[in-house]
Amino acid sequence: KVLPGEAHPQPVRHQHRARQAQGPHVRRHQGRHPDELQAGGEPWAVKIPLKDTMVIGYDTYHDSAQKGRSVGAVVASMNSTFTKYLSVANLHTNPAQELNDNMCPAIAKALRKYAEINGNLPARIIMYRDGVGDGQIPYVMEHEITAIQNCFRAAGLTDDQLLFTYIIVSKRINTRFFKMGGKPSNPPSGTIVDDVVTLPERYDFFLVSQSVRQGTVNPTSYNVIKDTSGLKPNHLQKLTYKLTHLYYNWPGTVRVPPPASTPTSWPSWWGRVCTGSPASSWSRCSTTCRRQRMP
């Protein structure tokens, strides 16, 4: 199976389907001054034909030096090109506090900010969740997704109005793919594997978004555990791949979309640096080209 307009698929090991996602139409904004970038400029954008859509990312950092203290971060897109984000970080000490005092209030704040900027609430929300192991999936489905949907209802979004997708992102996996037909090599950037080596009871796929010249490229696993968006699998896979082009600290693609990677690096930095008594909550609105830092 090949995405429309693409070359022939490259065969890969285990005879699974491999296909190269269509390269996004990248619009680069020439002549940006560095000061303008620091002030919130966008050096490039990707054509993503989704309207009234918010992309949310969440992850947690657990401080090994201070057991029991964790930092959770939520980032949420504020514009149609998915280049401006609201970021919210909170400290918590237990899972219940994380859900009730961190994630849900941050999502509610993001919805209010989105409505303030765009004049309406999003019609579609796609959430990338990092830091969830296989054993935690039942808890996430039973408690976390239920709490998030209650947060949507409290904001004025009913179940029949909102198109919601919840994706678990896993980077620490042992799966590797190779392009065959001669000497084995890394598959090209944009290769998607969603059959044979995936689990039949799951709606999941692997994405190779990076191009590496040395060593073996690491794919990323995406497990869609909630989806009422109506998007076809190849549309969701294309969106995920296009988002990997929007990390402005690197000119190429990254391993995971910035909404999933920023909540990983930001709370870990905060948890290591803020060893004293930082504010329990902090938020900012920024572009993905700026490294997160304390004000």
Contacts in CASP RR format, 6 or more apart in sequence:
PFRMAT RR
TARGET T0000
AUTHOR 0000-0000-0000
METHOD contacts of the structure
MODEL  1
KVLPGEAHPQPVRHQHRARQAQGPHVRRHQGRHPDELQAGGEPWAVKIPL
KDTMVIGYDTYHDSAQKGRSVGAVVASMNSTFTKYLSVANLHTNPAQELN
DNMCPAIAKALRKYAEINGNLPARIIMYRDGVGDGQIPYVMEHEITAIQN
CFRAAGLTDDQLLFTYIIVSKRINTRFFKMGGKPSNPPSGTIVDDVVTLP
ERYDFFLVSQSVRQGTVNPTSYNVIKDTSGLKPNHLQKLTYKLTHLYYNW
PGTVRVPPPASTPTSWPSWWGRVCTGSPASSWSRCSTTCRRQRMP
1 9 0 8 1.000
1 17 0 8 1.000
1 19 0 8 1.000
2 8 0 8 1.000
2 9 0 8 1.000
2 19 0 8 1.000
3 19 0 8 1.000
3 20 0 8 1.000
3 21 0 8 1.000
3 22 0 8 1.000
3 234 0 8 1.000
3 238 0 8 1.000
4 22 0 8 1.000
5 22 0 8 1.000
6 19 0 8 1.000
6 20 0 8 1.000
6 21 0 8 1.000
6 22 0 8 1.000
7 20 0 8 1.000
9 17 0 8 1.000
9 18 0 8 1.000
9 19 0 8 1.000
9 20 0 8 1.000
10 18 0 8 1.000
10 20 0 8 1.000
10 179 0 8 1.000
10 187 0 8 1.000
10 188 0 8 1.000
10 191 0 8 1.000
11 18 0 8 1.000
11 179 0 8 1.000
11 180 0 8 1.000
11 181 0 8 1.000
12 18 0 8 1.000
12 177 0 8 1.000
12 178 0 8 1.000
12 179 0 8 1.000
12 180 0 8 1.000
12 187 0 8 1.000
12 191 0 8 1.000
12 193 0 8 1.000
13 177 0 8 1.000
13 178 0 8 1.000
13 180 0 8 1.000
13 184 0 8 1.000
14 196 0 8 1.000
14 197 0 8 1.000
15 196 0 8 1.000
16 177 0 8 1.000
16 193 0 8 1.000
16 195 0 8 1.000
16 196 0 8 1.000
16 197 0 8 1.000
17 193 0 8 1.000
17 194 0 8 1.000
17 195 0 8 1.000
17 196 0 8 1.000
18 177 0 8 1.000
18 179 0 8 1.000
18 187 0 8 1.000
18 191 0 8 1.000
18 192 0 8 1.000
18 193 0 8 1.000
19 191 0 8 1.000
19 192 0 8 1.000
20 188 0 8 1.000
20 189 0 8 1.000
20 190 0 8 1.000
20 191 0 8 1.000
20 192 0 8 1.000
21 190 0 8 1.000
21 191 0 8 1.000
21 192 0 8 1.000
21 237 0 8 1.000
21 238 0 8 1.000
21 241 0 8 1.000
22 238 0 8 1.000
23 190 0 8 1.000
23 241 0 8 1.000
23 242 0 8 1.000
24 46 0 8 1.000
24 47 0 8 1.000
24 48 0 8 1.000
24 241 0 8 1.000
24 242 0 8 1.000
24 245 0 8 1.000
25 46 0 8 1.000
25 47 0 8 1.000
26 44 0 8 1.000
26 45 0 8 1.000
26 46 0 8 1.000
26 245 0 8 1.000
27 44 0 8 1.000
27 45 0 8 1.000
27 46 0 8 1.000
27 47 0 8 1.000
28 43 0 8 1.000
28 44 0 8 1.000
29 41 0 8 1.000
29 42 0 8 1.000
29 43 0 8 1.000
29 44 0 8 1.000
29 45 0 8 1.000
32 41 0 8 1.000
32 43 0 8 1.000
37 43 0 8 1.000
37 248 0 8 1.000
37 289 0 8 1.000
37 290 0 8 1.000
38 290 0 8 1.000
40 84 0 8 1.000
40 286 0 8 1.000
40 287 0 8 1.000
40 289 0 8 1.000
40 290 0 8 1.000
41 287 0 8 1.000
41 289 0 8 1.000
42 81 0 8 1.000
42 83 0 8 1.000
42 84 0 8 1.000
42 248 0 8 1.000
42 287 0 8 1.000
42 289 0 8 1.000
43 248 0 8 1.000
43 289 0 8 1.000
44 245 0 8 1.000
44 246 0 8 1.000
44 248 0 8 1.000
45 81 0 8 1.000
45 83 0 8 1.000
45 246 0 8 1.000
46 81 0 8 1.000
46 82 0 8 1.000
46 242 0 8 1.000
46 243 0 8 1.000
46 245 0 8 1.000
46 246 0 8 1.000
47 242 0 8 1.000
48 80 0 8 1.000
48 81 0 8 1.000
48 82 0 8 1.000
48 239 0 8 1.000
48 242 0 8 1.000
50 80 0 8 1.000
50 124 0 8 1.000
50 239 0 8 1.000
51 80 0 8 1.000
51 123 0 8 1.000
52 118 0 8 1.000
52 120 0 8 1.000
52 122 0 8 1.000
52 123 0 8 1.000
52 124 0 8 1.000
53 77 0 8 1.000
53 80 0 8 1.000
53 122 0 8 1.000
53 123 0 8 1.000
53 124 0 8 1.000
53 125 0 8 1.000
53 126 0 8 1.000
54 76 0 8 1.000
54 77 0 8 1.000
54 78 0 8 1.000
54 110 0 8 1.000
54 111 0 8 1.000
54 114 0 8 1.000
54 122 0 8 1.000
54 124 0 8 1.000
54 125 0 8 1.000
54 126 0 8 1.000
55 76 0 8 1.000
55 77 0 8 1.000
55 82 0 8 1.000
55 125 0 8 1.000
55 126 0 8 1.000
55 127 0 8 1.000
55 128 0 8 1.000
55 243 0 8 1.000
55 257 0 8 1.000
55 259 0 8 1.000
56 74 0 8 1.000
56 75 0 8 1.000
56 76 0 8 1.000
56 77 0 8 1.000
56 107 0 8 1.000
56 110 0 8 1.000
56 125 0 8 1.000
56 126 0 8 1.000
56 127 0 8 1.000
56 128 0 8 1.000
56 259 0 8 1.000
57 74 0 8 1.000
57 75 0 8 1.000
57 76 0 8 1.000
57 127 0 8 1.000
57 128 0 8 1.000
57 129 0 8 1.000
57 130 0 8 1.000
57 259 0 8 1.000
57 260 0 8 1.000
57 262 0 8 1.000
57 263 0 8 1.000
58 72 0 8 1.000
58 73 0 8 1.000
58 74 0 8 1.000
58 75 0 8 1.000
58 103 0 8 1.000
58 127 0 8 1.000
58 128 0 8 1.000
58 129 0 8 1.000
58 130 0 8 1.000
58 263 0 8 1.000
59 72 0 8 1.000
59 73 0 8 1.000
59 129 0 8 1.000
59 130 0 8 1.000
59 131 0 8 1.000
59 260 0 8 1.000
59 263 0 8 1.000
59 264 0 8 1.000
59 267 0 8 1.000
60 70 0 8 1.000
60 71 0 8 1.000
60 72 0 8 1.000
60 73 0 8 1.000
60 98 0 8 1.000
60 131 0 8 1.000
60 267 0 8 1.000
61 70 0 8 1.000
61 71 0 8 1.000
61 72 0 8 1.000
61 73 0 8 1.000
61 264 0 8 1.000
61 267 0 8 1.000
61 268 0 8 1.000
61 270 0 8 1.000
61 271 0 8 1.000
62 68 0 8 1.000
62 70 0 8 1.000
63 69 0 8 1.000
63 70 0 8 1.000
63 71 0 8 1.000
63 271 0 8 1.000
63 272 0 8 1.000
65 275 0 8 1.000
66 275 0 8 1.000
68 93 0 8 1.000
68 94 0 8 1.000
69 91 0 8 1.000
69 93 0 8 1.000
70 91 0 8 1.000
70 92 0 8 1.000
70 93 0 8 1.000
70 98 0 8 1.000
70 267 0 8 1.000
71 89 0 8 1.000
71 90 0 8 1.000
71 91 0 8 1.000
71 92 0 8 1.000
71 267 0 8 1.000
71 268 0 8 1.000
71 270 0 8 1.000
71 271 0 8 1.000
72 89 0 8 1.000
72 90 0 8 1.000
72 91 0 8 1.000
72 92 0 8 1.000
72 98 0 8 1.000
72 102 0 8 1.000
72 103 0 8 1.000
72 263 0 8 1.000
72 267 0 8 1.000
73 87 0 8 1.000
73 88 0 8 1.000
73 89 0 8 1.000
73 90 0 8 1.000
73 262 0 8 1.000
73 263 0 8 1.000
73 266 0 8 1.000
73 267 0 8 1.000
73 270 0 8 1.000
74 87 0 8 1.000
74 88 0 8 1.000
74 89 0 8 1.000
74 102 0 8 1.000
74 103 0 8 1.000
74 106 0 8 1.000
74 107 0 8 1.000
74 110 0 8 1.000
74 263 0 8 1.000
75 85 0 8 1.000
75 86 0 8 1.000
75 87 0 8 1.000
75 88 0 8 1.000
75 258 0 8 1.000
75 259 0 8 1.000
75 262 0 8 1.000
75 263 0 8 1.000
75 266 0 8 1.000
76 85 0 8 1.000
76 86 0 8 1.000
76 107 0 8 1.000
76 110 0 8 1.000
76 113 0 8 1.000
76 114 0 8 1.000
76 259 0 8 1.000
77 83 0 8 1.000
77 84 0 8 1.000
77 85 0 8 1.000
77 259 0 8 1.000
78 84 0 8 1.000
78 85 0 8 1.000
78 86 0 8 1.000
78 113 0 8 1.000
78 114 0 8 1.000
78 117 0 8 1.000
78 118 0 8 1.000
78 285 0 8 1.000
79 117 0 8 1.000
79 118 0 8 1.000
82 243 0 8 1.000
82 246 0 8 1.000
82 259 0 8 1.000
83 246 0 8 1.000
83 287 0 8 1.000
83 288 0 8 1.000
83 289 0 8 1.000
84 285 0 8 1.000
84 286 0 8 1.000
84 287 0 8 1.000
84 288 0 8 1.000
85 258 0 8 1.000
85 259 0 8 1.000
85 262 0 8 1.000
85 285 0 8 1.000
85 286 0 8 1.000
85 287 0 8 1.000
85 288 0 8 1.000
86 109 0 8 1.000
86 110 0 8 1.000
86 113 0 8 1.000
86 114 0 8 1.000
86 283 0 8 1.000
86 284 0 8 1.000
86 285 0 8 1.000
87 262 0 8 1.000
87 266 0 8 1.000
87 283 0 8 1.000
87 284 0 8 1.000
87 285 0 8 1.000
87 286 0 8 1.000
87 292 0 8 1.000
88 106 0 8 1.000
88 109 0 8 1.000
88 110 0 8 1.000
88 281 0 8 1.000
88 282 0 8 1.000
88 283 0 8 1.000
89 266 0 8 1.000
89 267 0 8 1.000
89 270 0 8 1.000
89 281 0 8 1.000
89 282 0 8 1.000
89 283 0 8 1.000
90 101 0 8 1.000
90 102 0 8 1.000
90 105 0 8 1.000
90 106 0 8 1.000
90 280 0 8 1.000
90 281 0 8 1.000
90 282 0 8 1.000
91 278 0 8 1.000
91 280 0 8 1.000
91 281 0 8 1.000
92 98 0 8 1.000
92 101 0 8 1.000
92 102 0 8 1.000
99 143 0 8 1.000
99 144 0 8 1.000
99 147 0 8 1.000
100 147 0 8 1.000
103 144 0 8 1.000
103 147 0 8 1.000
103 148 0 8 1.000
104 147 0 8 1.000
104 148 0 8 1.000
104 150 0 8 1.000
104 151 0 8 1.000
106 283 0 8 1.000
107 148 0 8 1.000
107 151 0 8 1.000
107 152 0 8 1.000
108 151 0 8 1.000
108 154 0 8 1.000
108 155 0 8 1.000
109 283 0 8 1.000
111 121 0 8 1.000
111 122 0 8 1.000
111 151 0 8 1.000
111 152 0 8 1.000
111 155 0 8 1.000
111 157 0 8 1.000
112 155 0 8 1.000
113 285 0 8 1.000
114 121 0 8 1.000
114 122 0 8 1.000
115 121 0 8 1.000
121 155 0 8 1.000
121 156 0 8 1.000
121 157 0 8 1.000
122 162 0 8 1.000
123 161 0 8 1.000
123 162 0 8 1.000
123 163 0 8 1.000
124 162 0 8 1.000
124 163 0 8 1.000
124 164 0 8 1.000
124 165 0 8 1.000
124 229 0 8 1.000
125 152 0 8 1.000
125 162 0 8 1.000
125 163 0 8 1.000
125 164 0 8 1.000
125 165 0 8 1.000
126 164 0 8 1.000
126 165 0 8 1.000
126 167 0 8 1.000
126 229 0 8 1.000
126 236 0 8 1.000
126 239 0 8 1.000
127 148 0 8 1.000
127 164 0 8 1.000
127 165 0 8 1.000
127 166 0 8 1.000
127 167 0 8 1.000
128 167 0 8 1.000
128 169 0 8 1.000
128 256 0 8 1.000
128 257 0 8 1.000
128 259 0 8 1.000
128 260 0 8 1.000
129 140 0 8 1.000
129 144 0 8 1.000
129 166 0 8 1.000
129 167 0 8 1.000
129 168 0 8 1.000
129 169 0 8 1.000
129 260 0 8 1.000
130 168 0 8 1.000
130 169 0 8 1.000
130 171 0 8 1.000
130 256 0 8 1.000
130 260 0 8 1.000
130 261 0 8 1.000
130 263 0 8 1.000
130 264 0 8 1.000
131 168 0 8 1.000
131 169 0 8 1.000
131 170 0 8 1.000
131 264 0 8 1.000
132 140 0 8 1.000
132 168 0 8 1.000
132 170 0 8 1.000
133 168 0 8 1.000
133 170 0 8 1.000
137 168 0 8 1.000
137 223 0 8 1.000
137 225 0 8 1.000
140 168 0 8 1.000
140 225 0 8 1.000
141 225 0 8 1.000
141 226 0 8 1.000
145 166 0 8 1.000
145 225 0 8 1.000
145 226 0 8 1.000
148 166 0 8 1.000
149 159 0 8 1.000
149 164 0 8 1.000
152 162 0 8 1.000
152 164 0 8 1.000
153 159 0 8 1.000
159 228 0 8 1.000
162 228 0 8 1.000
163 228 0 8 1.000
163 229 0 8 1.000
163 230 0 8 1.000
163 231 0 8 1.000
164 226 0 8 1.000
164 227 0 8 1.000
164 228 0 8 1.000
164 229 0 8 1.000
165 224 0 8 1.000
165 226 0 8 1.000
165 227 0 8 1.000
165 228 0 8 1.000
165 229 0 8 1.000
165 231 0 8 1.000
165 236 0 8 1.000
166 224 0 8 1.000
166 225 0 8 1.000
166 226 0 8 1.000
166 227 0 8 1.000
167 222 0 8 1.000
167 223 0 8 1.000
167 224 0 8 1.000
167 225 0 8 1.000
167 236 0 8 1.000
167 240 0 8 1.000
168 222 0 8 1.000
168 223 0 8 1.000
168 225 0 8 1.000
169 220 0 8 1.000
169 221 0 8 1.000
169 222 0 8 1.000
169 256 0 8 1.000
169 260 0 8 1.000
170 220 0 8 1.000
170 221 0 8 1.000
170 222 0 8 1.000
170 223 0 8 1.000
171 218 0 8 1.000
171 220 0 8 1.000
171 221 0 8 1.000
171 255 0 8 1.000
171 256 0 8 1.000
173 218 0 8 1.000
173 219 0 8 1.000
173 220 0 8 1.000
173 221 0 8 1.000
175 197 0 8 1.000
175 206 0 8 1.000
175 219 0 8 1.000
175 221 0 8 1.000
176 216 0 8 1.000
176 217 0 8 1.000
176 218 0 8 1.000
176 219 0 8 1.000
177 187 0 8 1.000
177 191 0 8 1.000
177 193 0 8 1.000
177 206 0 8 1.000
177 208 0 8 1.000
177 217 0 8 1.000
177 219 0 8 1.000
178 184 0 8 1.000
178 185 0 8 1.000
178 186 0 8 1.000
178 187 0 8 1.000
179 185 0 8 1.000
179 186 0 8 1.000
179 187 0 8 1.000
179 188 0 8 1.000
186 208 0 8 1.000
186 211 0 8 1.000
186 212 0 8 1.000
186 215 0 8 1.000
186 216 0 8 1.000
186 217 0 8 1.000
187 208 0 8 1.000
187 217 0 8 1.000
188 208 0 8 1.000
188 211 0 8 1.000
189 208 0 8 1.000
189 209 0 8 1.000
189 210 0 8 1.000
189 211 0 8 1.000
189 253 0 8 1.000
190 207 0 8 1.000
190 208 0 8 1.000
190 209 0 8 1.000
190 241 0 8 1.000
191 207 0 8 1.000
191 208 0 8 1.000
191 219 0 8 1.000
192 205 0 8 1.000
192 206 0 8 1.000
192 207 0 8 1.000
192 208 0 8 1.000
192 237 0 8 1.000
192 241 0 8 1.000
193 205 0 8 1.000
193 206 0 8 1.000
193 219 0 8 1.000
194 204 0 8 1.000
194 205 0 8 1.000
194 206 0 8 1.000
194 233 0 8 1.000
194 237 0 8 1.000
197 206 0 8 1.000
198 204 0 8 1.000
198 205 0 8 1.000
198 206 0 8 1.000
202 223 0 8 1.000
202 224 0 8 1.000
202 225 0 8 1.000
203 223 0 8 1.000
203 224 0 8 1.000
203 225 0 8 1.000
203 227 0 8 1.000
203 233 0 8 1.000
204 221 0 8 1.000
204 222 0 8 1.000
204 223 0 8 1.000
204 224 0 8 1.000
205 221 0 8 1.000
205 222 0 8 1.000
205 233 0 8 1.000
205 237 0 8 1.000
206 219 0 8 1.000
206 220 0 8 1.000
206 221 0 8 1.000
206 222 0 8 1.000
207 219 0 8 1.000
207 220 0 8 1.000
207 222 0 8 1.000
207 237 0 8 1.000
207 240 0 8 1.000
207 241 0 8 1.000
207 244 0 8 1.000
208 217 0 8 1.000
208 219 0 8 1.000
208 220 0 8 1.000
209 220 0 8 1.000
209 240 0 8 1.000
209 241 0 8 1.000
209 244 0 8 1.000
209 253 0 8 1.000
209 254 0 8 1.000
209 255 0 8 1.000
209 256 0 8 1.000
210 217 0 8 1.000
210 218 0 8 1.000
210 244 0 8 1.000
210 253 0 8 1.000
210 254 0 8 1.000
210 255 0 8 1.000
211 217 0 8 1.000
211 253 0 8 1.000
218 255 0 8 1.000
220 255 0 8 1.000
220 256 0 8 1.000
222 240 0 8 1.000
224 236 0 8 1.000
227 236 0 8 1.000
229 236 0 8 1.000
231 239 0 8 1.000
240 257 0 8 1.000
241 253 0 8 1.000
243 257 0 8 1.000
243 258 0 8 1.000
243 259 0 8 1.000
244 253 0 8 1.000
244 254 0 8 1.000
244 255 0 8 1.000
244 256 0 8 1.000
244 257 0 8 1.000
244 258 0 8 1.000
245 252 0 8 1.000
245 253 0 8 1.000
246 257 0 8 1.000
246 258 0 8 1.000
246 288 0 8 1.000
247 254 0 8 1.000
247 258 0 8 1.000
247 261 0 8 1.000
247 288 0 8 1.000
248 287 0 8 1.000
248 288 0 8 1.000
248 289 0 8 1.000
248 290 0 8 1.000
249 289 0 8 1.000
249 291 0 8 1.000
254 261 0 8 1.000
255 261 0 8 1.000
258 288 0 8 1.000
262 288 0 8 1.000
262 292 0 8 1.000
265 292 0 8 1.000
266 292 0 8 1.000
269 292 0 8 1.000
270 278 0 8 1.000
270 294 0 8 1.000
273 294 0 8 1.000
274 294 0 8 1.000
278 294 0 8 1.000
282 294 0 8 1.000
282 295 0 8 1.000
284 292 0 8 1.000
284 295 0 8 1.000
286 292 0 8 1.000
END
